[in-house]
Amino acid sequence: MENKDLLVEKLGPVLSLTLNRPESLNAFSPDMILGLKDALREAKNDPDVQVIVLSGAGRAFSAGGDVKTMGQADGNQVYEHIGKLNELILQMKDLEKPIIAAVHGFAAGAGFNLALACDIIIAAEDSKFALSFSKVGLVSDGGGSYFLPKLIGPHLAKQFFFSAEPIPAKRLYQLGVINSLFSLERLQDETTKLALSLAQGPGKAFGKQKKLIDHSFDRSLEEILEEERLTQVLMVQTEDHKEGVAAFKEKRTPLYKGR
């Protein structure tokens, strides 16, 4: 069934997911969240997909929650809606494939948090981010309370959440939240270039490295050392490892297949 709130396009090894509610600055809808969950589930089971790119249609990446519908739902409905969003965020972190957020215009509230749940954030130089929850008397949802303090520390995270003021992309780039900044005109081309570069890499290794880094925030050094050891036992048996070694010996570029 076609989902008008999400555009899904497979471009070789890259799966492009475009939030598609431009009239509301790509504010979340139940169909959009469901579409993202379905697309990521398919990407997990599709060996041809090596990288996912998440972007927004129109003038912005995403305004997050739809303010126009706020105040209309009761506690049970909010609980269920955020439960679906939580499932999406967990899917993103569980997926052993790189997810790139390409942000332009504005990323606010849970839209900002959706970008934080990705593995790499590329942004237009003139884009802005905001943790706007307090402006409508709410707290963060979508994992911002987890992701942001680990990137910039608790004091600055509290400042951004309390003030709810727009944060220029350049500031977040300087803080290490954003990986790369480009002009709006170059953003799409540079995102495609990065996605294709990652897609040509050792996909199995990228996926396992993603999990190791994410686990490092809540596991001890001893636990991570053992997880590295066990994972490496699996990696030395992969086709990509054997190809990488052969390419090194033969002084050529490896041709990885993500297997």
VOPAGU-2260 file (C-alpha; in pm, 1 decimal, decimal comma):
REM VOPAGU-2260
SITE   aa  ch    i         X         Y         Z
SITE  MET   A    0       0,0       0,0       0,0
SITE  GLU   A    1     138,1     339,4    -100,7
SITE  ASN   A    2     234,3     571,0     184,3
SITE  LYS   A    3     202,2     934,4      77,5
SITE  ASP   A    4     377,6    1057,8     394,1
SITE  LEU   A    5     704,5     882,4     307,5
SITE  LEU   A    6     884,2     853,8     -26,3
SITE  VAL   A    7    1089,9     535,6     -58,6
SITE  GLU   A    8    1341,5     497,7    -339,0
SITE  LYS   A    9    1609,9     234,7    -384,3
SITE  LEU   A   10    1913,8     370,7    -566,3
SITE  GLY   A   11    2141,7      71,6    -608,1
SITE  PRO   A   12    2285,4      -6,8    -262,7
SITE  VAL   A   13    2136,1     309,9    -111,3
SITE  LEU   A   14    1781,6     327,0      27,8
SITE  SER   A   15    1648,0     683,2      20,2
SITE  LEU   A   16    1370,5     766,1     269,1
SITE  THR   A   17    1215,8    1111,6     230,6
SITE  LEU   A   18     972,8    1250,1     488,3
SITE  ASN   A   19     690,1    1381,2     271,9
SITE  ARG   A   20     454,3    1619,2     448,1
SITE  PRO   A   21     604,1    1943,3     316,1
SITE  GLU   A   22     288,0    2142,1     389,7
SITE  SER   A   23     348,1    2081,9     762,9
SITE  LEU   A   24     731,2    2093,0     744,9
SITE  ASN   A   25     730,6    1711,8     757,6
SITE  ALA   A   26     577,1    1694,6    1102,4
SITE  PHE   A   27     531,6    1335,2    1211,5
SITE  SER   A   28     214,6    1146,1    1132,9
SITE  PRO   A   29     122,1     788,5    1229,0
SITE  ASP   A   30     154,9     686,3     863,1
SITE  MET   A   31     502,0     842,5     837,4
SITE  ILE   A   32     626,5     655,4    1144,6
SITE  LEU   A   33     468,8     331,6    1022,4
SITE  GLY   A   34     626,4     380,9     678,6
SITE  LEU   A   35     970,9     435,4     829,4
SITE  LYS   A   36     936,3     123,5    1041,9
SITE  ASP   A   37     828,8     -86,4     742,3
SITE  ALA   A   38    1110,6      51,0     524,1
SITE  LEU   A   39    1376,6     -19,7     787,3
SITE  ARG   A   40    1241,5    -370,5     839,8
SITE  GLU   A   41    1272,3    -436,9     467,8
SITE  ALA   A   42    1620,2    -280,2     459,1
SITE  LYS   A   43    1732,3    -511,1     739,1
SITE  ASN   A   44    1634,0    -815,1     533,5
SITE  ASP   A   45    1758,4    -685,6     197,0
SITE  PRO   A   46    2126,2    -773,4     140,6
SITE  ASP   A   47    2140,7    -532,7    -153,2
SITE  VAL   A   48    2074,9    -231,4      74,1
SITE  GLN   A   49    2398,6    -119,6     236,9
SITE  VAL   A   50    2318,5     240,1     344,2
SITE  ILE   A   51    2003,0     436,1     431,3
SITE  VAL   A   52    1963,4     810,5     371,8
SITE  LEU   A   53    1692,6     999,2     560,2
SITE  SER   A   54    1587,1    1344,2     437,6
SITE  GLY   A   55    1286,9    1575,9     417,2
SITE  ALA   A   56    1083,9    1708,9     125,7
SITE  GLY   A   57    1014,7    2078,0      76,6
SITE  ARG   A   58    1158,5    2348,7     301,0
SITE  ALA   A   59    1265,8    2144,3     603,4
SITE  PHE   A   60    1388,9    1814,0     739,2
SITE  SER   A   61    1117,1    1781,2    1004,0
SITE  ALA   A   62     929,6    1994,7    1253,9
SITE  GLY   A   63     881,9    1688,9    1476,8
SITE  GLY   A   64     545,0    1646,5    1643,8
SITE  ASP   A   65     247,9    1804,0    1467,3
SITE  VAL   A   66     153,4    2105,3    1682,3
SITE  LYS   A   67    -179,9    2137,5    1497,5
SITE  THR   A   68    -298,9    1809,0    1646,0
SITE  MET   A   69    -152,4    1860,3    1994,3
SITE  GLY   A   70    -406,4    1890,8    2273,3
SITE  GLN   A   71    -653,7    1669,3    2088,6
SITE  ALA   A   72    -520,4    1336,7    2215,0
SITE  ASP   A   73    -564,6    1191,6    2563,9
SITE  GLY   A   74    -290,9    1030,7    2769,9
SITE  ASN   A   75    -352,8     681,5    2635,1
SITE  GLN   A   76    -331,2     799,9    2273,7
SITE  VAL   A   77      -8,6     989,4    2343,3
SITE  TYR   A   78     133,3     681,7    2515,9
SITE  GLU   A   79      53,6     465,2    2212,2
SITE  HIS   A   80     185,6     720,8    1961,7
SITE  ILE   A   81     517,3     766,1    2140,4
SITE  GLY   A   82     539,7     388,6    2176,5
SITE  LYS   A   83     540,5     362,5    1796,0
SITE  LEU   A   84     806,2     636,1    1774,4
SITE  ASN   A   85    1015,1     450,2    2033,3
SITE  GLU   A   86     992,0     132,2    1825,7
SITE  LEU   A   87    1122,3     327,1    1525,3
SITE  ILE   A   88    1417,4     471,3    1717,3
SITE  LEU   A   89    1510,1     127,4    1849,0
SITE  GLN   A   90    1488,1     -13,9    1496,9
SITE  MET   A   91    1728,5     253,0    1374,1
SITE  LYS   A   92    1982,7     169,2    1642,8
SITE  ASP   A   93    1937,4    -205,1    1592,9
SITE  LEU   A   94    1986,4    -190,3    1215,2
SITE  GLU   A   95    2342,9    -299,9    1136,2
SITE  LYS   A   96    2370,2     -61,5     841,7
SITE  PRO   A   97    2474,1     307,1     840,8
SITE  ILE   A   98    2190,8     561,7     846,1
SITE  ILE   A   99    2270,1     913,5     723,1
SITE  ALA   A  100    2049,3    1211,7     809,9
SITE  ALA   A  101    2063,9    1485,5     545,7
SITE  VAL   A  102    1918,9    1794,5     714,1
SITE  HIS   A  103    1813,8    2117,6     549,9
SITE  GLY   A  104    1588,5    2399,6     662,6
SITE  PHE   A  105    1477,1    2312,2    1010,7
SITE  ALA   A  106    1493,3    2007,2    1239,5
SITE  ALA   A  107    1286,8    2066,8    1551,6
SITE  GLY   A  108    1172,5    1864,4    1849,5
SITE  ALA   A  109    1142,8    1496,4    1768,5
SITE  GLY   A  110    1264,3    1582,5    1417,0
SITE  PHE   A  111    1599,2    1680,6    1570,6
SITE  ASN   A  112    1591,7    1362,7    1779,4
SITE  LEU   A  113    1523,0    1153,3    1469,5
SITE  ALA   A  114    1842,6    1294,1    1317,8
SITE  LEU   A  115    2030,7    1220,0    1642,2
SITE  ALA   A  116    1921,1     855,7    1615,7
SITE  CYS   A  117    2100,3     830,7    1280,7
SITE  ASP   A  118    2467,9     736,4    1261,1
SITE  ILE   A  119    2589,4    1039,3    1065,5
SITE  ILE   A  120    2435,2    1385,7    1028,5
SITE  ILE   A  121    2510,2    1602,5     726,2
SITE  ALA   A  122    2346,4    1944,8     720,1
SITE  ALA   A  123    2304,9    2252,0     507,0
SITE  GLU   A  124    2508,7    2545,4     635,6
SITE  ASP   A  125    2200,8    2762,0     687,6
SITE  SER   A  126    1992,7    2494,1     860,7
SITE  LYS   A  127    1874,4    2531,2    1219,1
SITE  PHE   A  128    1793,1    2284,9    1494,2
SITE  ALA   A  129    1571,9    2329,8    1799,7
SITE  LEU   A  130    1464,5    2122,9    2097,4
SITE  SER   A  131    1133,0    2301,1    2107,9
SITE  PHE   A  132     944,8    2080,7    2355,0
SITE  SER   A  133     940,1    2328,1    2644,3
SITE  LYS   A  134     768,7    2589,3    2427,5
SITE  VAL   A  135     454,3    2374,2    2442,6
SITE  GLY   A  136     509,5    2248,3    2798,0
SITE  LEU   A  137     649,1    1907,0    2703,3
SITE  VAL   A  138     961,6    1700,2    2758,5
SITE  SER   A  139    1171,0    1533,9    2490,9
SITE  ASP   A  140    1048,8    1222,3    2314,0
SITE  GLY   A  141    1224,6    1018,7    2049,0
SITE  GLY   A  142    1543,0     969,6    2251,3
SITE  GLY   A  143    1687,2    1320,7    2269,3
SITE  SER   A  144    1733,5    1293,0    2646,1
SITE  TYR   A  145    1955,0     991,0    2579,2
SITE  PHE   A  146    2146,2    1093,3    2267,5
SITE  LEU   A  147    2228,2    1461,3    2318,0
SITE  PRO   A  148    2386,9    1457,7    2668,2
SITE  LYS   A  149    2623,5    1183,5    2549,7
SITE  LEU   A  150    2737,7    1407,2    2264,4
SITE  ILE   A  151    2767,5    1745,6    2435,5
SITE  GLY   A  152    2738,7    1681,2    2811,0
SITE  PRO   A  153    2444,6    1729,9    3049,5
SITE  HIS   A  154    2480,3    2103,4    3120,0
SITE  LEU   A  155    2469,5    2215,8    2758,0
SITE  ALA   A  156    2195,8    1964,7    2677,8
SITE  LYS   A  157    1982,5    2108,4    2958,6
SITE  GLN   A  158    2043,8    2459,4    2828,0
SITE  PHE   A  159    1925,2    2363,3    2479,4
SITE  PHE   A  160    1618,1    2180,6    2614,5
SITE  PHE   A  161    1526,1    2456,9    2861,3
SITE  SER   A  162    1570,5    2748,2    2619,9
SITE  ALA   A  163    1415,8    2578,2    2315,7
SITE  GLU   A  164    1593,3    2840,2    2105,3
SITE  PRO   A  165    1706,7    2761,1    1748,1
SITE  ILE   A  166    2064,9    2635,7    1727,6
SITE  PRO   A  167    2258,7    2717,7    1409,8
SITE  ALA   A  168    2402,6    2416,8    1230,0
SITE  LYS   A  169    2750,7    2568,1    1258,5
SITE  ARG   A  170    2729,1    2556,4    1641,5
SITE  LEU   A  171    2632,5    2190,2    1638,9
SITE  TYR   A  172    2909,1    2116,6    1389,5
SITE  GLN   A  173    3159,4    2276,8    1626,1
SITE  LEU   A  174    3019,5    2065,9    1911,3
SITE  GLY   A  175    3058,9    1744,1    1711,7
SITE  VAL   A  176    2685,5    1675,1    1674,5
SITE  ILE   A  177    2692,9    1730,8    1297,5
SITE  ASN   A  178    2955,9    1551,1    1090,1
SITE  SER   A  179    2969,7    1778,4     783,3
SITE  LEU   A  180    2828,2    2108,4     661,6
SITE  PHE   A  181    2766,7    2197,2     297,4
SITE  SER   A  182    2583,6    2466,1     106,3
SITE  LEU   A  183    2220,5    2379,0      40,2
SITE  GLU   A  184    2304,2    2346,9    -330,3
SITE  ARG   A  185    2570,0    2082,4    -259,4
SITE  LEU   A  186    2391,8    1894,7      18,8
SITE  GLN   A  187    2221,6    1630,7    -194,8
SITE  ASP   A  188    2527,5    1557,6    -409,4
SITE  GLU   A  189    2757,0    1533,9    -108,5
SITE  THR   A  190    2511,2    1307,3      73,6
SITE  THR   A  191    2492,3    1077,6    -228,0
SITE  LYS   A  192    2870,6    1074,3    -254,3
SITE  LEU   A  193    2906,7     973,8     111,1
SITE  ALA   A  194    2632,2     710,6      88,7
SITE  LEU   A  195    2789,5     546,8    -215,9
SITE  SER   A  196    3132,7     556,2     -51,7
SITE  LEU   A  197    2997,5     377,9     256,9
SITE  ALA   A  198    2806,7     131,5      37,5
SITE  GLN   A  199    3135,9      27,4    -120,8
SITE  GLY   A  200    3288,5     -46,5     219,8
SITE  PRO   A  201    3281,6    -364,1     431,3
SITE  GLY   A  202    2914,7    -360,8     526,9
SITE  LYS   A  203    2934,1    -636,3     787,4
SITE  ALA   A  204    3219,7    -459,1     964,4
SITE  PHE   A  205    3036,0    -124,1     954,3
SITE  GLY   A  206    2725,5    -281,8    1105,5
SITE  LYS   A  207    2912,2    -451,0    1388,9
SITE  GLN   A  208    3122,8    -138,4    1456,8
SITE  LYS   A  209    2802,5      66,0    1483,5
SITE  LYS   A  210    2673,5    -169,5    1753,0
SITE  LEU   A  211    3004,1    -168,9    1944,0
SITE  ILE   A  212    3015,6     211,2    1954,9
SITE  ASP   A  213    2650,9     240,9    2060,2
SITE  HIS   A  214    2699,3     -22,1    2331,7
SITE  SER   A  215    3003,1     162,5    2468,0
SITE  PHE   A  216    2779,9     422,3    2636,9
SITE  ASP   A  217    2620,2     179,3    2878,9
SITE  ARG   A  218    2868,7    -107,3    2909,3
SITE  SER   A  219    3196,1    -139,8    3095,5
SITE  LEU   A  220    3536,9    -152,5    2931,3
SITE  GLU   A  221    3557,2    -521,4    3019,0
SITE  GLU   A  222    3223,7    -588,6    2847,5
SITE  ILE   A  223    3322,6    -397,7    2532,9
SITE  LEU   A  224    3660,2    -572,1    2516,4
SITE  GLU   A  225    3487,2    -909,4    2527,8
SITE  GLU   A  226    3224,9    -801,5    2272,8
SITE  GLU   A  227    3506,0    -687,4    2040,5
SITE  ARG   A  228    3679,5   -1021,6    2083,9
SITE  LEU   A  229    3367,9   -1226,7    2009,2
SITE  THR   A  230    3271,5   -1005,2    1715,3
SITE  GLN   A  231    3619,0   -1029,0    1564,8
SITE  VAL   A  232    3591,0   -1408,6    1563,9
SITE  LEU   A  233    3287,3   -1367,7    1338,9
SITE  MET   A  234    3447,0   -1100,4    1121,5
SITE  VAL   A  235    3755,6   -1303,4    1026,4
SITE  GLN   A  236    3519,7   -1554,5     867,4
SITE  THR   A  237    3347,3   -1302,9     639,0
SITE  GLU   A  238    3400,9   -1273,6     265,0
SITE  ASP   A  239    3474,4    -903,2     309,6
SITE  HIS   A  240    3766,8    -974,1     542,8
SITE  LYS   A  241    3914,0   -1227,6     301,9
SITE  GLU   A  242    3870,2    -983,3      12,7
SITE  GLY   A  243    4028,6    -701,6     213,6
SITE  VAL   A  244    4334,0    -910,4     293,2
SITE  ALA   A  245    4366,1   -1029,7     -66,5
SITE  ALA   A  246    4333,5    -673,6    -199,1
SITE  PHE   A  247    4599,5    -549,5      44,3
SITE  LYS   A  248    4843,4    -818,9     -65,6
SITE  GLU   A  249    4770,1    -756,3    -432,4
SITE  LYS   A  250    4790,9    -375,9    -386,7
SITE  ARG   A  251    4445,4    -312,1    -532,8
SITE  THR   A  252    4117,3    -159,0    -417,4
SITE  PRO   A  253    3900,2    -417,3    -239,5
SITE  LEU   A  254    3561,6    -504,2    -386,7
SITE  TYR   A  255    3346,2    -554,9     -81,2
SITE  LYS   A  256    3004,1    -719,4    -105,4
SITE  GLY   A  257    2878,9    -677,8     248,7
SITE  ARG   A  258    2907,5   -1050,6     318,6
